[in-house]
Amino acid sequence: MENTPWWKQRVIYQIYPMSFKDSNGDGVGDLRGIIEKLDYIRDLGAGAIWLSPVYDSPMEDNGYDISDYYSINPLFGTMRDMDELISEAHRRDLKIIMDLVLNHTSNQHEWFRKSVEDIEPYNDFYIWKPPINGKKPNNWNGFFGGDVWEYVPARGEYYLHLFGKGQPDLNYRNPLLLDEIKKMLKFWLDKGVDGFRCDVINILYKESFENGRFGLPRGLEHYRSTIGNHRILQYLQETVFRPYHAFTVGESVLVTPEEANNYVAGEERELDQIFYFDHLCSNQIVVKWFRKKFVPAVFQKQIVNWMNAVDWNANSLESHDQPRSVSCFGNDGRYLSSSAKMLGMLLLSLRGTPYLYQGEEIGMTNFPFRIPEDVRDLEALNALRIAKKIGIPAHVRQKMIWSVSRDNARTPVQWDSSHNAGFSQNAPWIPVNPNYDTVNINNQIKEEDSVLNFYKRMIALRNTDEVLRLGDFQLSSCGEIFDFRRSLSGSTYRILLNFTEKKQQKSNVEGIILISTLGDHKGPAGILSPYEGLIIKETVYHEKM
Ligand code: NOJ
């Protein structure tokens, strides 16, 4: 299909630079480490890279607190390295998508420092409010738990930070700020980047600062997907993204399918795609730290809901913000390899763009935390502090937080079985998962039947097969077996995914097996081994006209 945009045709691979590959032995991944591994990403079959933030930053939130949009964090390298990464990626036909954090900057950003000093025009670049009767301006609370207002004696005012204290929210009522943002976007597009993954893009414009009703986080109704937010994105689309043919995928907070369509559908298209997370939260009780048992049907129904409501989704099972999928939705013990492959088949056979997170392609698992010192993430540290404050005993709060912490996905990529998993010559900034001696890329390249080689086969199939890439989605059933179809121009594929440790049987399964997670599927197509996934090309009889 000639006019199909590239982002509907390619698998996107997310790199979290701190943990991908360290080239200079300082224990932190870097741009030269990524350049070294571009062939690996191309050989996997991915067609684009989403790079988590590499801009200058004090790293309170690992780069999601930008102190200069125009320079590269020296931890990661230099602007020359970045230019080389862009051109080396393009030489291999890999697109580069930058992370774009527009809701807030770091409190170390020059704009913020000047804002604190009340210097024009920066005095109004952030959201400042005077105390009300000596107290905070309202009762909102933040995404990382706790306060959203920080008092600055020099100004006699509070600033708003919906995330960490070092991440002040920008003021999108100020047109001068928008001019700066436009300039910065053009700077990166002129460098040749192909698009942006837009961080928490549905909360830029705060409509009012009234107290919030009860809810988590409190105050959300005053800033989630406001009309002002849509106007800003329409404006950026018109003035920057569209003229540059830049791709945009939105990350958002608590988005519903209806809301997502307001961003991605229709004439006004403000974003090309939007991520959904309902399936990833399907075993959560109100907040992410409280979990119930994983029920495959509940998880699958959330996916189906998005497939049915939104024409083209950004599909993901992992990212730097989620624990490892095989530990949550598969079995990271006896069935590690089979369940990792089955989840891979799921990701790559849904309608929409698949986003694969570093290490997912070898079945990297959650980290077996043992001591509090292993925790690095700001969000988890805050949660531990709050849990302690409200009296949750140490062993209970640690168990709760360790299994869900974002650190689980941030341990170094396991390249081989050498010291530090081949990630770095020296001690990494975050501990390596001890299973690296068995779960690693080098081993899996050699093993014919590995998770990695399955991913390669599955991506190659998707890359060459229009039914898998562009076909419609139709649900057959959710449950122990997730059973759905993809169809295009008279061809139909049936996808059967066994979410259990049991052998399963399905009736009326007919056709040619295109791929099995087992490699070689023996016996009738309707019988699935534990955690097996199958794609079957159904035999369709066309009546003669
Ligand atoms: C979403 C990012 O993915 C996450 O890592 C970050 O902490 C928040 N947005 C705040 O920028």
Boltz pocket constraint, residues with backbone or C-beta under 6 A from the ligand:
constraints:
  - pocket:
      binder: B
      contacts: [[A, 61], [A, 64], [A, 101], [A, 163], [A, 199], [A, 200], [A, 251], [A, 320], [A, 321]]
      max_distance: 6.0
